Amino acid sequence: MEYQCSVCGAKVKNNLMVYIDHTEQHIIDEIKSHHPDWAEEDGLCSKCVEYYKAQLRGESAA
Ligand SMILES: [Zn+2]
């Protein structure tokens, strides 16, 4: 069974998708600021999690 990441559109295996914990609300807020239609219960792929965590650490060139 495959899951489609609603943030980047990538297809990933169900067991590789990530649900963000409420204690990481700052990550949820960051994702929602870029993807208003996304909801945390949708989950996202591990690449997106790493991407947004990096953004919040200020590692992006943007
Ligand atoms: Zn993704």
N, CA, C, O and the ligand as a Tripos MOL2 file, in Angstrom:
@<TRIPOS>MOLECULE
protein
  249   247    63     0     0
PROTEIN
NO_CHARGES

@<TRIPOS>ATOM
      1 N           0.8460   -1.1930    0.0000 N.3       1 MET1
      2 CA          0.0000    0.0000    0.0000 C.3       1 MET1
      3 C           0.8850    1.2480    0.0000 C.2       1 MET1
      4 O           1.8340    1.3600    0.7750 O.2       1 MET1
      5 N           0.5480    2.1720   -0.8840 N.am      2 GLU2
      6 CA          1.3220    3.3950   -0.9620 C.3       2 GLU2
      7 C           0.5260    4.5760   -0.4560 C.2       2 GLU2
      8 O          -0.7040    4.6030   -0.5000 O.2       2 GLU2
      9 N           1.2640    5.5340    0.0190 N.am      3 TYR3
     10 CA          0.6890    6.7680    0.5200 C.3       3 TYR3
     11 C           1.2720    7.9030   -0.3120 C.2       3 TYR3
     12 O           2.4560    7.8800   -0.6470 O.2       3 TYR3
     13 N           0.4600    8.8830   -0.6420 N.am      4 GLN4
     14 CA          0.9720   10.0390   -1.3600 C.3       4 GLN4
     15 C           1.1140   11.2090   -0.3950 C.2       4 GLN4
     16 O           0.1530   11.6390    0.2420 O.2       4 GLN4
     17 N           2.3110   11.6970   -0.3110 N.am      5 CYS5
     18 CA          2.5770   12.8510    0.5590 C.3       5 CYS5
     19 C           1.8230   14.0530    0.0050 C.2       5 CYS5
     20 O           2.0240   14.4250   -1.1510 O.2       5 CYS5
     21 N           0.9670   14.6580    0.8010 N.am      6 SER6
     22 CA          0.1840   15.7850    0.2940 C.3       6 SER6
     23 C           0.9750   17.0850    0.2980 C.2       6 SER6
     24 O           0.4890   18.1150   -0.1700 O.2       6 SER6
     25 N           2.1900   17.0360    0.8230 N.am      7 VAL7
     26 CA          3.0340   18.2270    0.8090 C.3       7 VAL7
     27 C           3.8720   18.2880   -0.4650 C.2       7 VAL7
     28 O           3.8780   19.3130   -1.1470 O.2       7 VAL7
     29 N           4.5780   17.2070   -0.7970 N.am      8 CYS8
     30 CA          5.4520   17.2280   -1.9720 C.3       8 CYS8
     31 C           4.9260   16.3610   -3.1070 C.2       8 CYS8
     32 O           5.4520   16.4120   -4.2190 O.2       8 CYS8
     33 N           3.8910   15.5620   -2.8380 N.am      9 GLY9
     34 CA          3.3080   14.7380   -3.8880 C.3       9 GLY9
     35 C           4.0240   13.4240   -4.1320 C.2       9 GLY9
     36 O           3.6190   12.6530   -5.0020 O.2       9 GLY9
     37 N           5.0730   13.1590   -3.3850 N.am     10 ALA10
     38 CA          5.8210   11.9200   -3.5680 C.3      10 ALA10
     39 C           5.0240   10.7290   -3.0460 C.2      10 ALA10
     40 O           4.2880   10.8340   -2.0650 O.2      10 ALA10
     41 N           5.1900    9.5860   -3.7320 N.am     11 LYS11
     42 CA          4.5520    8.3700   -3.2500 C.3      11 LYS11
     43 C           5.5430    7.6060   -2.3900 C.2      11 LYS11
     44 O           6.6630    7.3150   -2.8090 O.2      11 LYS11
     45 N           5.1140    7.2940   -1.1980 N.am     12 VAL12
     46 CA          5.9830    6.5850   -0.2560 C.3      12 VAL12
     47 C           5.2250    5.4070    0.3300 C.2      12 VAL12
     48 O           3.9940    5.3760    0.3200 O.2      12 VAL12
     49 N           5.9670    4.4500    0.8330 N.am     13 LYS13
     50 CA          5.3340    3.3250    1.5240 C.3      13 LYS13
     51 C           4.6550    3.8160    2.7930 C.2      13 LYS13
     52 O           5.1370    4.7270    3.4660 O.2      13 LYS13
     53 N           3.5450    3.2030    3.0990 N.am     14 ASN14
     54 CA          2.7980    3.5930    4.2960 C.3      14 ASN14
     55 C           3.6570    3.6380    5.5460 C.2      14 ASN14
     56 O           3.5180    4.5360    6.3760 O.2      14 ASN14
     57 N           4.5450    2.6620    5.6750 N.am     15 ASN15
     58 CA          5.3310    2.5980    6.9070 C.3      15 ASN15
     59 C           6.4470    3.6320    6.9540 C.2      15 ASN15
     60 O           7.1440    3.7460    7.9610 O.2      15 ASN15
     61 N           6.6230    4.3930    5.8600 N.am     16 LEU16
     62 CA          7.6530    5.4320    5.8580 C.3      16 LEU16
     63 C           7.0710    6.8170    6.0690 C.2      16 LEU16
     64 O           7.8060    7.8020    6.1440 O.2      16 LEU16
     65 N           5.7730    6.8910    6.1630 N.am     17 MET17
     66 CA          5.2050    8.2090    6.3730 C.3      17 MET17
     67 C           5.2380    8.5830    7.8440 C.2      17 MET17
     68 O           5.2790    7.7240    8.7250 O.2      17 MET17
     69 N           5.2200    9.8750    8.0840 N.am     18 VAL18
     70 CA          5.4670   10.4050    9.4170 C.3      18 VAL18
     71 C           4.2780   11.2500    9.8690 C.2      18 VAL18
     72 O           3.7480   12.0640    9.1130 O.2      18 VAL18
     73 N           3.8800   11.0380   11.1060 N.am     19 TYR19
     74 CA          2.8880   11.9180   11.7180 C.3      19 TYR19
     75 C           3.6070   12.7760   12.7560 C.2      19 TYR19
     76 O           4.3450   12.2710   13.6020 O.2      19 TYR19
     77 N           3.3810   14.0480   12.6710 N.am     20 ILE20
     78 CA          4.0950   14.9540   13.5680 C.3      20 ILE20
     79 C           3.3440   15.1000   14.8780 C.2      20 ILE20
     80 O           2.1320   15.3130   14.9110 O.2      20 ILE20
     81 N           4.0900   14.9810   15.9340 N.am     21 ASP21
     82 CA          3.5150   15.0650   17.2620 C.3      21 ASP21
     83 C           3.1080   16.4990   17.5930 C.2      21 ASP21
     84 O           3.7050   17.4520   17.0920 O.2      21 ASP21
     85 N           2.1070   16.6420   18.4220 N.am     22 HIS22
     86 CA          1.6480   17.9830   18.8070 C.3      22 HIS22
     87 C           2.7120   18.7910   19.5290 C.2      22 HIS22
     88 O           2.6480   20.0200   19.5510 O.2      22 HIS22
     89 N           3.6800   18.1220   20.1120 N.am     23 THR23
     90 CA          4.7630   18.8570   20.7650 C.3      23 THR23
     91 C           5.6520   19.5510   19.7480 C.2      23 THR23
     92 O           6.4880   20.3820   20.1020 O.2      23 THR23
     93 N           5.4620   19.2010   18.4730 N.am     24 GLU24
     94 CA          6.2420   19.8380   17.4170 C.3      24 GLU24
     95 C           5.3610   20.7640   16.5780 C.2      24 GLU24
     96 O           5.4490   20.8170   15.3510 O.2      24 GLU24
     97 N           4.5170   21.4820   17.2950 N.am     25 GLN25
     98 CA          3.5770   22.4020   16.6580 C.3      25 GLN25
     99 C           4.2720   23.4110   15.7530 C.2      25 GLN25
    100 O           3.6970   23.8340   14.7500 O.2      25 GLN25
    101 N           5.4820   23.7970   16.0860 N.am     26 HIS26
    102 CA          6.2090   24.7690   15.2650 C.3      26 HIS26
    103 C           6.4750   24.2180   13.8660 C.2      26 HIS26
    104 O           6.4870   24.9610   12.8850 O.2      26 HIS26
    105 N           6.6860   22.9140   13.7910 N.am     27 ILE27
    106 CA          6.8860   22.2960   12.4760 C.3      27 ILE27
    107 C           5.5610   22.2800   11.7080 C.2      27 ILE27
    108 O           5.5170   22.5850   10.5160 O.2      27 ILE27
    109 N           4.4910   21.9200   12.4070 N.am     28 ILE28
    110 CA          3.1600   21.9200   11.8020 C.3      28 ILE28
    111 C           2.8230   23.3030   11.2480 C.2      28 ILE28
    112 O           2.3280   23.4300   10.1290 O.2      28 ILE28
    113 N           3.0970   24.3290   12.0400 N.am     29 ASP29
    114 CA          2.8120   25.6990   11.6070 C.3      29 ASP29
    115 C           3.6230   26.0700   10.3710 C.2      29 ASP29
    116 O           3.1190   26.7300    9.4620 O.2      29 ASP29
    117 N           4.8710   25.6450   10.3450 N.am     30 GLU30
    118 CA          5.7350   25.9440    9.2110 C.3      30 GLU30
    119 C           5.2020   25.2780    7.9350 C.2      30 GLU30
    120 O           5.1520   25.8980    6.8730 O.2      30 GLU30
    121 N           4.8150   24.0310    8.0560 N.am     31 ILE31
    122 CA          4.2760   23.3210    6.8900 C.3      31 ILE31
    123 C           2.9830   23.9820    6.4260 C.2      31 ILE31
    124 O           2.7770   24.1890    5.2300 O.2      31 ILE31
    125 N           2.1260   24.3080    7.3700 N.am     32 LYS32
    126 CA          0.8410   24.9240    7.0100 C.3      32 LYS32
    127 C           1.0170   26.2960    6.3700 C.2      32 LYS32
    128 O           0.1900   26.7190    5.5620 O.2      32 LYS32
    129 N           2.0790   26.9820    6.7280 N.am     33 SER33
    130 CA          2.3060   28.2910    6.1230 C.3      33 SER33
    131 C           2.6330   28.1430    4.6380 C.2      33 SER33
    132 O           2.4100   29.0620    3.8490 O.2      33 SER33
    133 N           3.1640   26.9790    4.2670 N.am     34 HIS34
    134 CA          3.4850   26.7210    2.8600 C.3      34 HIS34
    135 C           2.3830   25.9230    2.1680 C.2      34 HIS34
    136 O           2.1950   26.0260    0.9550 O.2      34 HIS34
    137 N           1.6640   25.1340    2.9450 N.am     35 HIS35
    138 CA          0.6330   24.2450    2.3900 C.3      35 HIS35
    139 C          -0.6310   24.3710    3.2310 C.2      35 HIS35
    140 O          -0.9030   23.5290    4.0860 O.2      35 HIS35
    141 N          -1.4040   25.4340    2.9810 N.am     36 PRO36
    142 CA         -2.5780   25.7180    3.8280 C.3      36 PRO36
    143 C          -3.6060   24.5840    3.8600 C.2      36 PRO36
    144 O          -4.3550   24.4590    4.8290 O.2      36 PRO36
    145 N          -3.6490   23.7770    2.8360 N.am     37 ASP37
    146 CA         -4.6370   22.6920    2.7990 C.3      37 ASP37
    147 C          -4.1930   21.4440    3.5550 C.2      37 ASP37
    148 O          -4.9840   20.5250    3.7700 O.2      37 ASP37
    149 N          -2.9480   21.4190    3.9470 N.am     38 TRP38
    150 CA         -2.4230   20.2470    4.6390 C.3      38 TRP38
    151 C          -2.8910   20.2380    6.0860 C.2      38 TRP38
    152 O          -2.9940   21.2900    6.7170 O.2      38 TRP38
    153 N          -3.1720   19.0610    6.6060 N.am     39 ALA39
    154 CA         -3.5310   18.9200    8.0190 C.3      39 ALA39
    155 C          -2.5970   17.8970    8.6440 C.2      39 ALA39
    156 O          -2.1830   16.9450    7.9820 O.2      39 ALA39
    157 N          -2.2660   18.0850    9.9000 N.am     40 GLU40
    158 CA         -1.2660   17.2100   10.5130 C.3      40 GLU40
    159 C          -1.6670   15.7390   10.5090 C.2      40 GLU40
    160 O          -0.8090   14.8570   10.5080 O.2      40 GLU40
    161 N          -2.9720   15.4780   10.5080 N.am     41 GLU41
    162 CA         -3.3950   14.0870   10.4740 C.3      41 GLU41
    163 C          -3.1840   13.4380    9.1030 C.2      41 GLU41
    164 O          -3.3080   12.2220    8.9560 O.2      41 GLU41
    165 N          -2.8600   14.2730    8.0940 N.am     42 ASP42
    166 CA         -2.5100   13.7160    6.7870 C.3      42 ASP42
    167 C          -1.1480   13.0380    6.8250 C.2      42 ASP42
    168 O          -0.8700   12.1300    6.0420 O.2      42 ASP42
    169 N          -0.3150   13.4850    7.7340 N.am     43 GLY43
    170 CA          1.0440   12.9780    7.7570 C.3      43 GLY43
    171 C           1.8330   13.5130    6.5790 C.2      43 GLY43
    172 O           1.2930   14.2230    5.7300 O.2      43 GLY43
    173 N           3.0930   13.1780    6.5290 N.am     44 LEU44
    174 CA          3.9230   13.5640    5.3950 C.3      44 LEU44
    175 C           5.1160   12.6400    5.3250 C.2      44 LEU44
    176 O           5.3790   11.8660    6.2450 O.2      44 LEU44
    177 N           5.8410   12.7330    4.2110 N.am     45 CYS45
    178 CA          6.9530   11.8090    4.0320 C.3      45 CYS45
    179 C           8.1670   12.2600    4.8370 C.2      45 CYS45
    180 O           8.2700   13.4210    5.2330 O.2      45 CYS45
    181 N           9.0650   11.3420    5.0680 N.am     46 SER46
    182 CA         10.2250   11.6560    5.9080 C.3      46 SER46
    183 C          11.1020   12.7330    5.2790 C.2      46 SER46
    184 O          11.7510   13.4960    5.9940 O.2      46 SER46
    185 N          11.1300   12.8020    3.9470 N.am     47 LYS47
    186 CA         11.8970   13.8680    3.2930 C.3      47 LYS47
    187 C          11.3520   15.2330    3.6710 C.2      47 LYS47
    188 O          12.1160   16.1550    3.9560 O.2      47 LYS47
    189 N          10.0400   15.3620    3.6720 N.am     48 CYS48
    190 CA          9.4260   16.6310    4.0410 C.3      48 CYS48
    191 C           9.6910   16.9640    5.4950 C.2      48 CYS48
    192 O           9.9480   18.1200    5.8310 O.2      48 CYS48
    193 N           9.6330   15.9720    6.3550 N.am     49 VAL49
    194 CA          9.9170   16.2210    7.7680 C.3      49 VAL49
    195 C          11.3270   16.7650    7.9150 C.2      49 VAL49
    196 O          11.5470   17.7510    8.6200 O.2      49 VAL49
    197 N          12.2720   16.1310    7.2570 N.am     50 GLU50
    198 CA         13.6570   16.5900    7.3430 C.3      50 GLU50
    199 C          13.8050   17.9900    6.7590 C.2      50 GLU50
    200 O          14.5360   18.8260    7.2890 O.2      50 GLU50
    201 N          13.0990   18.2270    5.6610 N.am     51 TYR51
    202 CA         13.1630   19.5310    5.0120 C.3      51 TYR51
    203 C          12.6670   20.6360    5.9430 C.2      51 TYR51
    204 O          13.3260   21.6630    6.1040 O.2      51 TYR51
    205 N          11.5120   20.4210    6.5460 N.am     52 TYR52
    206 CA         10.9480   21.4660    7.4020 C.3      52 TYR52
    207 C          11.7090   21.6050    8.7130 C.2      52 TYR52
    208 O          11.8010   22.7000    9.2670 O.2      52 TYR52
    209 N          12.2490   20.5090    9.2060 N.am     53 LYS53
    210 CA         13.0930   20.6230   10.4010 C.3      53 LYS53
    211 C          14.3310   21.4570   10.0910 C.2      53 LYS53
    212 O          14.7580   22.2750   10.9060 O.2      53 LYS53
    213 N          14.8970   21.2470    8.9200 N.am     54 ALA54
    214 CA         16.0650   22.0290    8.5040 C.3      54 ALA54
    215 C          15.6990   23.5010    8.3580 C.2      54 ALA54
    216 O          16.4630   24.3800    8.7580 O.2      54 ALA54
    217 N          14.5260   23.7650    7.7820 N.am     55 GLN55
    218 CA         14.0580   25.1490    7.6450 C.3      55 GLN55
    219 C          14.0200   25.8410    9.0010 C.2      55 GLN55
    220 O          14.4550   26.9830    9.1470 O.2      55 GLN55
    221 N          13.4920   25.1280    9.9860 N.am     56 LEU56
    222 CA         13.3290   25.7160   11.3100 C.3      56 LEU56
    223 C          14.6620   25.8870   12.0270 C.2      56 LEU56
    224 O          14.7860   26.7000   12.9430 O.2      56 LEU56
    225 N          15.6460   25.1220   11.6050 N.am     57 ARG57
    226 CA         16.9850   25.2980   12.1720 C.3      57 ARG57
    227 C          17.7290   26.4190   11.4510 C.2      57 ARG57
    228 O          18.8540   26.7600   11.8140 O.2      57 ARG57
    229 N          17.0910   26.9900   10.4250 N.am     58 GLY58
    230 CA         17.7190   28.0700    9.6980 C.3      58 GLY58
    231 C          18.7990   27.5990    8.7430 C.2      58 GLY58
    232 O          19.7270   28.3400    8.4170 O.2      58 GLY58
    233 N          18.6640   26.3390    8.2900 N.am     59 GLU59
    234 CA         19.6810   25.7840    7.4130 C.3      59 GLU59
    235 C          19.3650   25.9930    5.9330 C.2      59 GLU59
    236 O          20.1740   25.6670    5.0640 O.2      59 GLU59
    237 N          18.1950   26.5330    5.6590 N.am     60 SER60
    238 CA         17.8590   26.7170    4.2620 C.3      60 SER60
    239 C          18.5240   27.9670    3.7120 C.2      60 SER60
    240 O          18.8390   28.8950    4.4580 O.2      60 SER60
    241 N          18.7290   27.9850    2.4270 N.am     61 ALA61
    242 CA         19.3520   29.1370    1.7890 C.3      61 ALA61
    243 C          18.3360   30.2390    1.5370 C.2      61 ALA61
    244 O          18.6970   31.3610    1.1810 O.2      61 ALA61
    245 N          17.0740   29.9120    1.7220 N.am     62 ALA62
    246 CA         16.0100   30.8790    1.4530 C.3      62 ALA62
    247 C          16.0810   31.9950    2.4950 C.2      62 ALA62
    248 O          15.2740   32.9240    2.4610 O.2      62 ALA62
    249 ZN          6.7410   14.8210    1.0720 Zn       63 ZN63
@<TRIPOS>BOND
     1     1     2 1
     2     2     3 1
     3     3     4 2
     4     3     5 am
     5     5     6 1
     6     6     7 1
     7     7     8 2
     8     7     9 am
     9     9    10 1
    10    10    11 1
    11    11    12 2
    12    11    13 am
    13    13    14 1
    14    14    15 1
    15    15    16 2
    16    15    17 am
    17    17    18 1
    18    18    19 1
    19    19    20 2
    20    19    21 am
    21    21    22 1
    22    22    23 1
    23    23    24 2
    24    23    25 am
    25    25    26 1
    26    26    27 1
    27    27    28 2
    28    27    29 am
    29    29    30 1
    30    30    31 1
    31    31    32 2
    32    31    33 am
    33    33    34 1
    34    34    35 1
    35    35    36 2
    36    35    37 am
    37    37    38 1
    38    38    39 1
    39    39    40 2
    40    39    41 am
    41    41    42 1
    42    42    43 1
    43    43    44 2
    44    43    45 am
    45    45    46 1
    46    46    47 1
    47    47    48 2
    48    47    49 am
    49    49    50 1
    50    50    51 1
    51    51    52 2
    52    51    53 am
    53    53    54 1
    54    54    55 1
    55    55    56 2
    56    55    57 am
    57    57    58 1
    58    58    59 1
    59    59    60 2
    60    59    61 am
    61    61    62 1
    62    62    63 1
    63    63    64 2
    64    63    65 am
    65    65    66 1
    66    66    67 1
    67    67    68 2
    68    67    69 am
    69    69    70 1
    70    70    71 1
    71    71    72 2
    72    71    73 am
    73    73    74 1
    74    74    75 1
    75    75    76 2
    76    75    77 am
    77    77    78 1
    78    78    79 1
    79    79    80 2
    80    79    81 am
    81    81    82 1
    82    82    83 1
    83    83    84 2
    84    83    85 am
    85    85    86 1
    86    86    87 1
    87    87    88 2
    88    87    89 am
    89    89    90 1
    90    90    91 1
    91    91    92 2
    92    91    93 am
    93    93    94 1
    94    94    95 1
    95    95    96 2
    96    95    97 am
    97    97    98 1
    98    98    99 1
    99    99   100 2
   100    99   101 am
   101   101   102 1
   102   102   103 1
   103   103   104 2
   104   103   105 am
   105   105   106 1
   106   106   107 1
   107   107   108 2
   108   107   109 am
   109   109   110 1
   110   110   111 1
   111   111   112 2
   112   111   113 am
   113   113   114 1
   114   114   115 1
   115   115   116 2
   116   115   117 am
   117   117   118 1
   118   118   119 1
   119   119   120 2
   120   119   121 am
   121   121   122 1
   122   122   123 1
   123   123   124 2
   124   123   125 am
   125   125   126 1
   126   126   127 1
   127   127   128 2
   128   127   129 am
   129   129   130 1
   130   130   131 1
   131   131   132 2
   132   131   133 am
   133   133   134 1
   134   134   135 1
   135   135   136 2
   136   135   137 am
   137   137   138 1
   138   138   139 1
   139   139   140 2
   140   139   141 am
   141   141   142 1
   142   142   143 1
   143   143   144 2
   144   143   145 am
   145   145   146 1
   146   146   147 1
   147   147   148 2
   148   147   149 am
   149   149   150 1
   150   150   151 1
   151   151   152 2
   152   151   153 am
   153   153   154 1
   154   154   155 1
   155   155   156 2
   156   155   157 am
   157   157   158 1
   158   158   159 1
   159   159   160 2
   160   159   161 am
   161   161   162 1
   162   162   163 1
   163   163   164 2
   164   163   165 am
   165   165   166 1
   166   166   167 1
   167   167   168 2
   168   167   169 am
   169   169   170 1
   170   170   171 1
   171   171   172 2
   172   171   173 am
   173   173   174 1
   174   174   175 1
   175   175   176 2
   176   175   177 am
   177   177   178 1
   178   178   179 1
   179   179   180 2
   180   179   181 am
   181   181   182 1
   182   182   183 1
   183   183   184 2
   184   183   185 am
   185   185   186 1
   186   186   187 1
   187   187   188 2
   188   187   189 am
   189   189   190 1
   190   190   191 1
   191   191   192 2
   192   191   193 am
   193   193   194 1
   194   194   195 1
   195   195   196 2
   196   195   197 am
   197   197   198 1
   198   198   199 1
   199   199   200 2
   200   199   201 am
   201   201   202 1
   202   202   203 1
   203   203   204 2
   204   203   205 am
   205   205   206 1
   206   206   207 1
   207   207   208 2
   208   207   209 am
   209   209   210 1
   210   210   211 1
   211   211   212 2
   212   211   213 am
   213   213   214 1
   214   214   215 1
   215   215   216 2
   216   215   217 am
   217   217   218 1
   218   218   219 1
   219   219   220 2
   220   219   221 am
   221   221   222 1
   222   222   223 1
   223   223   224 2
   224   223   225 am
   225   225   226 1
   226   226   227 1
   227   227   228 2
   228   227   229 am
   229   229   230 1
   230   230   231 1
   231   231   232 2
   232   231   233 am
   233   233   234 1
   234   234   235 1
   235   235   236 2
   236   235   237 am
   237   237   238 1
   238   238   239 1
   239   239   240 2
   240   239   241 am
   241   241   242 1
   242   242   243 1
   243   243   244 2
   244   243   245 am
   245   245   246 1
   246   246   247 1
   247   247   248 2
@<TRIPOS>SUBSTRUCTURE
     1 MET1         2 RESIDUE 1 A MET
     2 GLU2         6 RESIDUE 1 A GLU
     3 TYR3        10 RESIDUE 1 A TYR
     4 GLN4        14 RESIDUE 1 A GLN
     5 CYS5        18 RESIDUE 1 A CYS
     6 SER6        22 RESIDUE 1 A SER
     7 VAL7        26 RESIDUE 1 A VAL
     8 CYS8        30 RESIDUE 1 A CYS
     9 GLY9        34 RESIDUE 1 A GLY
    10 ALA10       38 RESIDUE 1 A ALA
    11 LYS11       42 RESIDUE 1 A LYS
    12 VAL12       46 RESIDUE 1 A VAL
    13 LYS13       50 RESIDUE 1 A LYS
    14 ASN14       54 RESIDUE 1 A ASN
    15 ASN15       58 RESIDUE 1 A ASN
    16 LEU16       62 RESIDUE 1 A LEU
    17 MET17       66 RESIDUE 1 A MET
    18 VAL18       70 RESIDUE 1 A VAL
    19 TYR19       74 RESIDUE 1 A TYR
    20 ILE20       78 RESIDUE 1 A ILE
    21 ASP21       82 RESIDUE 1 A ASP
    22 HIS22       86 RESIDUE 1 A HIS
    23 THR23       90 RESIDUE 1 A THR
    24 GLU24       94 RESIDUE 1 A GLU
    25 GLN25       98 RESIDUE 1 A GLN
    26 HIS26      102 RESIDUE 1 A HIS
    27 ILE27      106 RESIDUE 1 A ILE
    28 ILE28      110 RESIDUE 1 A ILE
    29 ASP29      114 RESIDUE 1 A ASP
    30 GLU30      118 RESIDUE 1 A GLU
    31 ILE31      122 RESIDUE 1 A ILE
    32 LYS32      126 RESIDUE 1 A LYS
    33 SER33      130 RESIDUE 1 A SER
    34 HIS34      134 RESIDUE 1 A HIS
    35 HIS35      138 RESIDUE 1 A HIS
    36 PRO36      142 RESIDUE 1 A PRO
    37 ASP37      146 RESIDUE 1 A ASP
    38 TRP38      150 RESIDUE 1 A TRP
    39 ALA39      154 RESIDUE 1 A ALA
    40 GLU40      158 RESIDUE 1 A GLU
    41 GLU41      162 RESIDUE 1 A GLU
    42 ASP42      166 RESIDUE 1 A ASP
    43 GLY43      170 RESIDUE 1 A GLY
    44 LEU44      174 RESIDUE 1 A LEU
    45 CYS45      178 RESIDUE 1 A CYS
    46 SER46      182 RESIDUE 1 A SER
    47 LYS47      186 RESIDUE 1 A LYS
    48 CYS48      190 RESIDUE 1 A CYS
    49 VAL49      194 RESIDUE 1 A VAL
    50 GLU50      198 RESIDUE 1 A GLU
    51 TYR51      202 RESIDUE 1 A TYR
    52 TYR52      206 RESIDUE 1 A TYR
    53 LYS53      210 RESIDUE 1 A LYS
    54 ALA54      214 RESIDUE 1 A ALA
    55 GLN55      218 RESIDUE 1 A GLN
    56 LEU56      222 RESIDUE 1 A LEU
    57 ARG57      226 RESIDUE 1 A ARG
    58 GLY58      230 RESIDUE 1 A GLY
    59 GLU59      234 RESIDUE 1 A GLU
    60 SER60      238 RESIDUE 1 A SER
    61 ALA61      242 RESIDUE 1 A ALA
    62 ALA62      246 RESIDUE 1 A ALA
    63 ZN63       249 GROUP 0 **** ****
